Amino acid sequence: MNVALAILWKDLISEWRARDRVVAMLIFSILMAVVFHFALPGRRPEELQALTPGLLWTAYIFAALLGLNRSLALELDNDALAGLALAPGNRGWIFLGKATANWILISLVQAVTALIFAIFYRVDLAPALPGLALVVGLGTVGICAAGTLLATMAVRTGFREVLLPVLLLPALFPVLAGAVEGSLAAVQGVSIPFESLQLLIVVDGVYLVVAFLGFDYVLDE
């Protein structure tokens, strides 16, 4: 547990000093909002409300890919990845520290992105915030669990920027299925379907367990 906390603290402090990951993800999200704004002109408010969850999650996924790639690329400097492998205890705690740091940073970007989309598309997300925060939080757990593991696998390859999306996007289909449906219900002001939450919780649990147990072998490769 101490290893996880140390990794979490290191990643957050490093990001606070550099601010490269968060800034890159935010700029990418803003650009996607601008592109979608011009790609969907003249839409009625109810149409924009129905489209917002899907557009939000598109921005969330691709911004997260940037952050996940960068989070492990930093460990290549001075062969820090080998140093992580020498940390005492179960290496699953290293994964947990990295995944938690990724979750915090990506969640911060997601909150700002939701505000940007609400302004661009004139959609009032304030009444939907509790339900939307729950669904987005659960969905991001799955993204960070699978993404941290697969980013560790891809980081040592010469084409990690291409390999990570190829590996990660298929793994996120069940996460997106539950997250988009739950987000749409929250934005429309209706109760979130239990099936969506159940799917997210189950997928998150499976990904966390697999990544925690498998990180030991991935870090050795």
C-alpha positions in Angstrom: 0.0 0.0 0.0 2.9 2.4 0.8 4.3 1.7 -2.7 0.9 2.7 -4.3 0.8 5.9 -2.2 4.4 6.8 -3.1 3.7 6.3 -6.8 0.5 8.3 -6.6 2.3 11.2 -4.9 5.2 11.1 -7.3 2.9 11.2 -10.4 0.8 14.0 -9.0 3.8 16.1 -7.9 5.5 15.5 -11.3 2.3 16.7 -13.1 1.9 19.7 -10.9 5.5 20.8 -11.8 5.3 20.1 -15.5 1.6 20.3 -16.3 2.2 18.8 -19.7 -0.3 15.9 -19.6 -3.3 17.9 -18.3 -2.6 20.8 -20.6 -2.3 18.5 -23.6 -5.6 16.7 -22.8 -7.4 20.0 -22.2 -6.3 21.5 -25.5 -7.3 18.3 -27.3 -10.7 18.3 -25.7 -11.3 22.0 -26.5 -10.3 21.4 -30.1 -12.7 18.4 -30.3 -15.5 20.6 -28.9 -14.8 23.2 -31.6 -14.7 20.6 -34.4 -18.0 19.1 -33.2 -19.5 22.6 -32.9 -18.9 23.3 -36.6 -19.8 19.8 -37.7 -23.2 20.0 -36.1 -24.6 23.4 -37.1 -28.2 24.5 -36.6 -29.2 21.7 -34.3 -32.2 22.1 -32.0 -31.6 22.1 -28.2 -33.2 18.8 -27.7 -31.1 17.2 -30.5 -27.9 18.7 -28.9 -28.9 17.3 -25.5 -29.3 13.8 -27.0 -25.9 14.1 -28.8 -23.9 15.6 -25.9 -23.2 12.3 -24.0 -21.8 10.6 -27.1 -19.7 13.7 -28.0 -18.4 14.0 -24.4 -17.3 10.4 -24.3 -15.6 10.7 -27.7 -13.5 13.6 -26.3 -13.0 11.7 -23.0 -11.6 8.6 -24.7 -9.2 10.3 -27.0 -8.0 12.8 -24.4 -7.4 9.9 -22.0 -5.3 8.1 -24.7 -3.0 11.1 -24.7 -2.6 11.1 -20.9 -2.1 7.4 -20.6 0.6 7.3 -23.2 2.4 10.2 -21.6 2.1 8.7 -18.0 4.3 5.7 -18.9 6.5 7.5 -21.4 7.8 9.6 -18.5 9.1 6.4 -16.8 11.4 5.8 -19.8 13.6 8.7 -18.8 16.7 7.5 -17.0 15.3 4.0 -17.1 12.9 4.8 -14.3 10.7 1.9 -15.4 13.4 -0.5 -14.3 13.6 1.3 -11.0 9.8 0.8 -10.5 10.3 -2.9 -11.2 12.7 -3.1 -8.2 10.2 -1.6 -5.8 9.6 -3.9 -2.8 6.3 -5.8 -2.5 3.7 -6.8 -5.0 4.0 -4.9 -8.2 0.2 -4.7 -8.4 0.5 -1.8 -6.0 2.7 0.0 -8.6 -0.2 -0.4 -11.0 -2.7 0.9 -8.4 -0.7 4.0 -7.8 -0.2 4.8 -11.5 -3.9 4.0 -12.3 -5.1 6.2 -9.4 -3.0 9.1 -10.5 -4.3 8.7 -14.0 -7.9 8.6 -12.7 -7.4 11.9 -10.8 -5.8 13.7 -13.7 -8.2 12.4 -16.3 -11.2 13.2 -14.1 -10.0 16.8 -13.7 -9.8 17.1 -17.5 -13.3 15.5 -17.9 -14.8 18.1 -15.5 -13.4 21.0 -17.4 -14.4 19.3 -20.7 -18.0 18.9 -19.6 -18.1 22.6 -18.7 -16.7 23.5 -22.2 -19.3 21.3 -23.9 -22.1 22.8 -21.9 -21.1 26.3 -22.9 -20.6 25.4 -26.6 -23.8 23.5 -27.0 -25.9 25.5 -24.5 -26.8 22.4 -22.6 -27.6 22.8 -18.9 -25.7 20.0 -17.2 -26.1 21.3 -13.6 -29.2 19.1 -12.8 -27.4 16.1 -14.3 -24.2 16.5 -12.3 -24.7 13.9 -9.6 -25.7 11.1 -12.0 -23.2 12.2 -14.6 -20.4 12.3 -12.1 -21.2 8.8 -11.0 -21.3 7.3 -14.5 -18.2 9.2 -15.6 -16.3 8.2 -12.5 -17.1 4.6 -13.0 -16.3 4.7 -16.7 -13.0 6.3 -16.0 -12.0 3.6 -13.6 -12.3 1.1 -16.4 -10.4 3.3 -18.8 -7.5 3.8 -16.3 -7.4 0.2 -15.2 -7.2 -1.2 -18.8 -5.3 1.8 -20.1 -2.5 1.7 -17.5 -1.9 -2.0 -18.0 -1.9 -1.7 -21.8 0.2 1.5 -21.8 2.8 -0.4 -19.8 2.8 -3.1 -22.5 3.1 -0.6 -25.3 5.5 1.9 -23.9 8.7 0.0 -24.8 7.7 -0.4 -28.4 8.8 2.0 -31.1 5.2 2.9 -32.1 3.4 3.1 -28.7 1.3 6.1 -29.9 -0.4 3.7 -32.4 -0.3 0.5 -30.5 -2.1 1.8 -27.4 -5.3 2.9 -29.2 -5.3 -0.4 -31.1 -5.1 -2.4 -27.9 -7.2 -0.2 -25.7 -10.2 0.8 -27.8 -11.6 -2.7 -28.3 -11.3 -3.3 -24.5 -13.3 -0.2 -23.8 -16.4 -1.2 -25.8 -18.3 -2.6 -22.7 -17.2 0.5 -20.7 -18.6 2.8 -23.4 -21.8 0.8 -23.8 -22.7 1.4 -20.1 -21.2 4.9 -19.8 -22.9 6.5 -22.8 -26.3 5.0 -21.9 -26.0 6.1 -18.3 -24.8 9.6 -19.3 -27.7 10.0 -21.7 -30.1 9.1 -19.0 -28.5 11.6 -16.6 -28.5 14.4 -19.1 -32.1 13.8 -20.0 -33.1 14.0 -16.3 -34.3 10.4 -15.9 -33.0 7.7 -13.6 -29.9 5.9 -14.7 -30.6 2.4 -15.8 -29.4 -0.1 -13.2 -28.1 -2.3 -16.0 -25.7 0.5 -17.1 -24.3 0.9 -13.6 -24.1 -2.9 -13.1 -22.2 -3.3 -16.4 -19.7 -0.6 -15.4 -19.1 -2.0 -11.9 -18.6 -5.5 -13.2 -16.2 -4.5 -16.0 -14.3 -2.2 -13.7 -13.9 -5.0 -11.2 -12.7 -7.4 -13.8 -10.2 -5.0 -15.3 -8.9 -4.0 -11.9 -8.3 -7.6 -10.8 -6.7 -8.6 -14.1 -4.5 -5.6 -14.2 -3.5 -5.8 -10.5 -2.5 -9.5 -10.9 -1.0 -9.2 -14.4 1.1 -6.1 -13.8 3.9 -8.2 -12.3 4.4 -10.0 -15.6 3.9 -7.0 -17.8 6.5 -5.0 -16.0 9.1 -7.7 -16.5 8.7 -7.8 -20.3 
